[in-house]
Every structure is written in C-alpha cells, then in structure tokens.
Amino acid sequence: MHQVRLIEGTFQPSAHFIGLKETEQVKGISLKIAVIIGSSMLVSAVGAYLGAGTEEIMKSMDTVGREKLEFAKLIFGIGEVLSGLLSPLFIMFFFALFFWPFFSQMNFGKILSIQLFPAFLYTVEKLLNVPLFLLLGISKESSPFGLGVLTQLITNQTYLVNLFSQITIFQIWSACLQVIAFRKMSDKPMSLIVLIVIFTHIIYMLLVTTSITLIQDLVISL
C-alpha cells in the first residue's frame, strides 16, 4: 500500500512515483483531494474578502452606487469560492480522464493520484498570488509567475493574454511531474510521454482560456 505524499512527490518525484508503481493499492487519495479542495476554497475566500482580484470592480466606484458595488463584490466572492471548489476538481479529473486512454495499462486510481500534484501546485500558486495581487494591485493576467505580463507588452488581445497567462512556473512544474510519473510508471518512451503531456496541457489551456474570456465578455456586457 502506497501513501500519497504531496510534499515528497513534489520535490522528490522519482522516488515517490517508483513507490507508487510498485504498490497495488494507493492510500489516502480521498483525504488528499479533500485537503486540496478545502485549502483552495479557503485561499479563494480569504483572497476575495481582502479584495484580491477586485481591481476592475473598484474602478467602477465613482460610476455606480454603493449598493451595486457591494453586490458586485459579493457576487465576485461567491464566484471565487466556487472557483476554489471546482478548479482543483477540474484539474484532477480532466487530466486523469484525458491520460487514461493513453496509459490504459495503469489503473485509474494511480493516474488520478498523479493529478493531485498539479491541483496541489495550483493551490500553492493561488496562495502566493494573493499577497501579490493585494500589494501590486494586479490580476492573474499580470502575475509574475506567468507569461501574461510579457504578452501584454506585445498585444492587448484579450484571448492571447488570457492564454499565455495560463503558462506559469507552476504549470510547467506540474507538467514535469506528470512526465516523470508516467516515465517511472509506464513502459512508453520518454518522447511519447512528453508529447502526450504537452498536448493535454494545450487542450486544458484552451478550455480554461475560452471559459475565462467568455466570462469576461459576459461581465463587460452586463
């Protein structure tokens, strides 16, 4: 029986995933999922309460009434908490379900356990972004961890800025962990594993970017 250890797997992936390969049963997946989701929701709630990410709303202070402004902040806070709940789940199960056909020799539980690490790193990134957003008055598109800042110097096209802001240190770290995990736990060549992981991340980024852009357009129209 193998215990999922998020810190060990993040910083010592080779040893951790070799142990995962050799075990017949993975222990602690449900608990780790609950911890990641709970942490993500807590970070989202605290960030929303402190005003992280509300820059666009606050720009409307002088043009809308106080009641409408407070209502907008409330809706934003609810949306952030829901995002804190759904985003880690989407990350875990999107990647697990997408990878499963390519690595069908592995059972789904092991594939899902690998995806705990991208969800964990997503939560860490969210936590680190909160003080940056508050201190610098920036949004995710301008996070120093991603390519959104550089993209804004080249173009103001919303979709492209949103797309490249998804490419962060933590996403690259997640992809590297996935490559290491599947290399240790499957018999597929490294080149094929890298292609599968990159392709999956591109699909993920396009889905997330499209969703974010549609939501932004909806908010603007309202």
Number of C-alpha atoms within 10 A of each C-alpha: 11 16 15 23 16 19 12 13 18 18 11 12 19 18 13 21 25 15 16 22 18 11 14 11 14 15 16 13 18 10 11 17 20 13 13 25 21 16 18 27 22 18 22 26 21 16 23 21 15 14 19 24 21 21 14 10 14 13 10 13 13 9 8 10 11 12 9 12 17 13 12 15 18 14 11 18 23 15 15 23 20 15 17 23 20 14 18 25 18 14 18 21 16 15 21 21 13 16 19 16 11 13 18 11 11 15 12 16 13 22 24 20 23 25 25 27 25 24 24 26 20 20 25 16 17 17 18 13 22 22 14 17 20 17 10 11 14 19 18 20 21 21 20 16 19 20 20 23 17 15 20 18 9 10 10 10 10 16 15 16 23 24 22 20 24 25 17 18 14 19 19 16 15 24 19 17 23 23 21 18 25 23 20 20 21 15 11 13 10 15 10 13 21 18 12 16 19 16 12 16 19 15 12 17 18 16 12 16 21 14 12 16 17 13 12 13 12 10 9 8 7 6
